[in-house]
Amino acid sequence: QVQLVESGGGLVQAGGSLTLSCAASGSTLTIDRYGWNRQAPGKQRERVAVISTGGSTNYADSVKGRFTIYRDNAKNTVYLQMNSLKPEDTAVYYCYAEKLLSGDFVWGQGTQVTVSS
């Protein structure tokens, strides 16, 4: 089993920055991908960024050039650095971990990010 604990959310003014953290514990050796999704009020959850074991990354068009996903394998932690934040980035951000071979998929509890205009 994998457990994910997120931190780093909060309130920030437009144009500001935040870094979210997602610490993984448990059976982490076979995790293939980590990612961040977000869900704004009244909207569907959407993918924000993903990073593979090899370090390749992919971003939603809406955050390209502003957000960076990276991981610290020694700490089993994945981060989402968010710069130039906009009010439309306001959402609950969820970390996830995916094991491709077993199909296991685990979500974190979510962390609120609020960007004021």
N, C-alpha and C positions, 0 to 999 in steps of 0.2 A: 504494500500500500504506500501511496505517496500522499503527503500532506503539504499544502501550500499556505503560506501566511504572507499577506501583503501588508505593506506600510508605505507611508509617504504622501498620502493624499492630503488635501486641505483646500484652503481658500487662497486664491492668488488673483492679482489684477491682470487684466489683459496686457499681453506683452511680457509677462513674467515667466518664470521657469519653476518646474517641480521635477523631482526624481522619485519615481515609484520603485519599490523593491518587492521582490517575491522570493521568499526563502523556502526551499524545498527540503523535505526530510523524508526518511523512510527509504523505499526502494528506488533510489534516484539514478542508479547506474545505467538502467536501461531506458531512461527517458530520451526520446529522439528529438523532440521539439518542445520549446517553450513559446508562449505567446501572450499577448495582451489583447483583450477585447474590451469594448465599452458599451454601455447602454444608457442612453439619455432618457429622461422621462417621456413616456408615450411613444418611444421608438424601439425598433428591434435592436438586439445586440449586434454589433458590427466588429469585424476584425480590425485591429489597429496595427499590430506588428507581430512578426514571428521570427524566431531564430532557431536554426537547426544545431545539431551536435557539432557539425563541422564549422559552424559560425556564419553560414549564409543567412541573410536577412531578407525580409520582404515587408513592405509597408503599404498601408492604404494610401491612396492618392491624396486624401485630405490631410495627411500628416507628413508626407514626404518632405524632407528638407528641414523639418521642425523637430521631429521626434527621432530618437535613436534607441534601439534595443541592443543590449549587450549582456553578457553573462560572465560571472566569476565562477569557474568550475570548482575551484578550491573551496568556495563557500556555498556551493550549490544554490546560488542566488542569481536571479535574472533581474535586470533593471530596465526601466523605461525613462530615459531622459527626455523631458518635454520642454521645449523652448518656444518662445513667441506664441504663448498660449492665447487662444481666442475664446470668447464666450461660448461659441459652438462646441468647444472641447469639453464643456461641462457634462459630466456623466459619472456613473459608477464604473470604475475600471476593474476588470477581472483578469487575473493571471490564470494561465492553464498550462498543464503539462501533458504531453501525448507520447504514448508508446505505440509505434506503428505495428510491431509484430503482434502484440497482444490485443491491440485496439483499446487499451486502457486510456481513459481521458479523465483528468482531474481538474476541477476548478478551485480557485481560491475563493475567499469569502467576499471579496470586493472591497474597494476603497473609493471614497467619494472625492472627486475633483470638481471644484467649483471655480469658474473663472468669471470675475466681475468686469463689467465694462466701464 
